[in-house]
Amino acid sequence: MGLHIVIDGEQLTLEDVWAAAHAAPGALEVVLSPEAEAKVARARAAVEQFVAEGRIVYGITTGFGAFKDRFIPPEEVRQLQRNIVMSHAVRVGAPLETAAVRAMMIIRANTLAKGHSGIRGETLSLLLRMLERGVHPVVPRQGSMAGASASVARLLLLLLADTAFCSRPAARLERVWAAGGPRGDG
């Protein structure tokens, strides 16, 4: 392993982003700081508590947009999360360059490391392993959603094990899945 980057949600530099974006598979190690791991775990525990208690929390136990007032029962929360990813992943056109997608991945990982999203630690760890191994989504340049949401949704498709959106399908992904595999629930 050549390059070692610690993600903490605060200290990622432009040099780190560039290096991660251009690193060859296997030449990069990205880890969460212990503080980031604790923040991510606390936020995830809060999400799980909200669901278990049946609390009304926008986008976690409710629908989105026009469906913001619709309560989602705990047994349907997983499907809600999958549906939102799928609805934001619609894109067309030529794919972005690999380095741009990899930069997007490490920046998103750093943002998630702040501990505000409620993502499972295992899912964030899988994202980092994918970055290390050169597994990334194919992200077309144009989409129905503006900004980061649409591009990140393409990344999340990988975490849902939808290999049709992957730059290195089949055998390459099987090794990532063997390292902890996606569960598709955040």
N, C-alpha and C positions, 0 to 999 in steps of 0.2 A: 504494500500500500504506500503510495507516494504522498498524497496530499491528505491532510487531516483537518477537518472543519468541525468546530463545536457550535451547534445551533442553540441559542438561548433566548431568541425573540428580540434581542436588543443590539447585539454587537456584530451582525453580519455586515461585511464591508463589500464595496464594489469589486475589490480584488478577489474576495471569496466567491462572489457570484460569477465573475468571469472565469476563474479557475474551475469551478464546478461545472459551468456550462461547457467548457472545452475539455474536460478530463476524459480520458479513455476509460472504458469499462474496466473495473478492477483497480484503477489507479487512484481512487478517491475513497476516503472514509468520512462519513458524516455521522455525528453522534449528537444526541441531546444532552445539554448540561443537566446535572442533577436538579438544579433549581427549575429548569424548564419542565423536566419530567414531573416534578411535584405540582407545578401550576396546571399542567395538562391533566393530571390525575384528579386534582381538586375540581376542575371545571367539568370533567366527565362524571364524577360522583354527583355533582349538582344536577346535571341533566338526568341521570338515572333516578335521583330522588324526586325530581319534578314529575317524571313519568310515573313512578311508583305511587306517588301521592295523588296523581290525577290533577295536578295543578295546571292552570291555564297559562301557557307560555307560548307566545307567538312563534310559529314555525317548528316548535318541538311537540307541543300537544294540540296545536291548532293548524288549520290549513294556512295557505298564503294568499295575499291579495284579497280578492273578493270573497275568499273562503276563510278569512281571518277569524270569523266568529264561529266556525265549525270545529267542535272539539273532536280530536282524533283519539280513539281508545288505544290503550297501550299495545294491544295486539296488532294495530294497524300503523304504528309509528314507523316501523322499519320500512314498510311499503311507501309511506309518505316521503321518507328521505330518499329512497330510490327514485320515486317519481320526480322529485324536484331536480335531481341530478340529470335524469333523462331529458326533462323539459328544457334545461339550460344548455345541453350538449349539442344542439342542432347547429351545425356549421357547414359551410361549403367552400370550395375553392382550393387553390394550391396550398399545401401545408406550409406552416412556418418552419424555419430552419431549426435543425436539431438543437443548436446552441441556445436559440431563443426559448425553446420549450424547456430545456434543462435549467436555464436561468429562472424561468417562471416557476419551476418545481422547487428550487432551493429557496426562492423568495417566499413562496407559499408555505413551505415547511417552517421557515423562520417566523412567519406571521402566526401560524398555528401553535408554535412553541410559546407564544405569549400566554396561552392558557385561557383564551376568551371564547373559544369555539365550542367546546364540549366534545371534541374529537376523541376517539379512543386512542390511548397511547400506542396500542399495537398497530393501529391504522397509520399513524404518523411514522412509526418505526418502519413499516412496510414501504411507505413513500421514500424514506431515506435509503432503504436497501435497493429500491428500484433505481434511484438516482445513481447509486454506487455501481450498479450492474449494467447501466446503459439501457434501461427499460423506460420508455417514455411514451406518452400518447402522441398520436398523429393529430395535430391541431390545425384544421383549415383556417385560412385567414379571415373569412367572412362568416358572420352568424347573425341570428335573430336577436341575440342579447348583446348589449354593449359591455365593455369593460372586462374585468377579470373573471366575473362569474361564469361566463360562457367558456373561456379557456380552461378554467379550473375544473369545470364540469367534465371536460374531456379527460382530464387527469383522473378524476374520480371514477370514470368508467373503468379504468384499469383496476382500481381498488375494488370494484364490483365484479372483477374477473371477466369483463367484456372484451375479449382479445381482438375483436374486429377493429378496435380503435387503437391498437398497439403497434409500435414500430418493430417489435421483435416478438412475434407470437410463439405459441406452442412451447417447445423445449425450453427456451429462455425463461418464459414466465413460470414454467413448472418448477424451476429451481427457486424462484422468488416465493412461490406459493409454499414450497417445502420449508421455507424459512419462517413460516408463521401464517401464511395464507390469508387472503381477505375473507371477511365474513359479510361484508355489505351492509353493516349497520352502524356506520359512522366512525 
